[in-house]
Structures are given as C-alpha cells and as structure tokens.
C-alpha cells in the first residue's frame, strides 16, 4: 500500500483486459444517464474470502483451483474483481487452522496462486484476521500477493504508508484503492503499525488528497456487527462521511451476511457483501449473499459509476452464482427493498 502497482513491468499502472457487458437477468440500476462511454470498466466486488481451514488443506494438497472452481470463468470475464482476503497467507508447516482455536486460521502461500487462477485481481488485507499469526505472517501475505501480482490495500511494512492508496489503472480509468478495519482479534495495539485502522483523522485527509488526481476512489471497510441484518448507526455514519470525503465505491465486510446498498449522490455504499469463499453453514444468510457488478464509464476527463447490478451468490468453500429462484427473490427483497433513494436517482428495470 502506498505506491502504484505494476503487473506487467512496463507501466506503473495495472492494465487488465476489456470484457463485454452482460447484464444478465437480475434487476439493474442505472445511476445516471451518460453518453456512449469512450472507455469502460466492468468491475465485480465479492465478499469475504477465507483460504484457510479446509480450503487451505485442499490448496496444500495441490488443488490450487479448488476455491474458485465454479466461478473462475465468470470472474475472468470481468476487467477487475475485488474481494476481502479474510486470512493471512503464510507457511505454518501445513497448519491452516490453529489446533486450539478455530477462529485463528491462515491460507497457505500458494493461496495467492489460487486468487490469480480464480480471477481475483485485488484484495483488501485490512480485517480482524490480518494479524492471526503475527507480523511475520503478515509480511509473508504481502510478499506472496506481490509475487502473484495481486493488488492489495490495507496493510504495509511501514506505518507511514498505511493510509497511502494503492494506485492502478484499468482500460484508461485510474483508481485509488484504500482499505481499513475497525476490528482486530488481538488487544495489543501493535497491529496498528501494520494494518490500517478505520481512523477518519488519518484516512479522510488521504482520501481528499488523492481525489483530484484519479478517476475512481474505492474504500474497503471492515466493521459492524457480525450477522446483523443491517448496518449499525456508526457504520452508516462512517460510510457516508467516507463518500463525502471522496469515495466513489464503499465496500463493507465483516458481518458475513448481505446488507443493503445505498446511493449517496453519484457514489455507492455496499454495507456488507457477506461471504464468498467462506463456509458458515449455520444460517441461511451466511450461505447466501451477492456480488456487485459495477460499470464505470469514462468520457474524456469525466468518469462515473454508470450502472450496477447485484448478482446472487451461493457462498461456501466453493462459491457459485447458481441459486434457486426462491433464494434469488429473498436476496433481492433483503438488499433492494431498503435502498436509500432520492426521487429520480435510481431507475429499476428488467
């Protein structure tokens, strides 16, 4: 975090492939009318990705494609796929879950290969599991992500770099990517030297500083109450203040269940994307969530969020986009029925 990312070695910006737009069959939302864009990015934001526990054992056994087996082809069709990496990637001599505590886990080093093969281009590394196996494992995580050219934000070797954005470009659209967490699994505040905290006093000046020099600002936020049907007032306040400070796309994580989408001006707030590669079979909503498809249009010097489309997800060790019609209906009622709307801002159509 804090410097531009290079994938090809030819540029300080990342270049990713253009894919054709397929709006699918779900309801779509047009944020605003726009001329035919001179350039376009088709982005997909997904929920929590845990490459530890049983998934980590599959990866260690050589099945690196296991977690994204049923979604990789579709993920590769997008220009940019962003998720929350809800684990470290570290070598723990074959261990992917602590023998005495199932809330401490890690993906293996080759989990970074799994991300690349699965079509995940960018991840947040700022969450409550970012310090599960300590500083050395955090450093390993960043090393392995860099080796596989996975963009990340939210962790850094130096505290001074924590609130500097990761910069990249896709199809001529420039992005600033931030990530932060309001939650950590340890009480020792040493973690704030390496993981970006949801500290508005440090984050918001960085947002305002980069806003004039990039097209799109993305913030991944880890916080709120686990398994809650909706965001807490403090999460709502932080999300809206983040947008007012310059964020175009606010992506929430940690509740492990889907929560509503809110429009604020030309920006989107997704309070929780729920689970993606994460097995929690004890509740319907920990196993059903959505990914958010966003089309970003750029005309000359102007870029905006042009269109968005929630895609239902069956979450688990191997997520899928195949859900039953009944589950489909329940999901859209949950996330779309609570839109914050101003008259004329949003238009639903089939």
Buried (B, 14 or more C-beta within 10 A) or exposed (E): BBEBBBBEEEEEBBBBEEBEEEEEEBEBBBBBEBEEBEBBBBBBBBBBBBBBBBBBBBBBEEBBBBBBBBBBEBBBBBBBBBBBBBBBBBBBEEBBBBEEEEEBBBBBBBBBBBBBBBBBBBBBBBBBBBBBBBEEBBBBBBEBBBEBBBBBBBBBBEEEBBBBBBBBBBBBBBBBBBBBBBBBBEEEEEBBEBBBBBEBEBBBEBBEBBBEEBBBBBBBBBBBBEBBBBBBEEBBEBBBBBBBBBBBBBBBBBBBBBBBBBBBEEBBBBBBBBBBBBBBEEEEBBBBBBBBBBBBBBBEEEBBBBBBBBBBBBBBBBBBBEBEEEBBEBBBEBBBEBBBEEEEBBEEEE
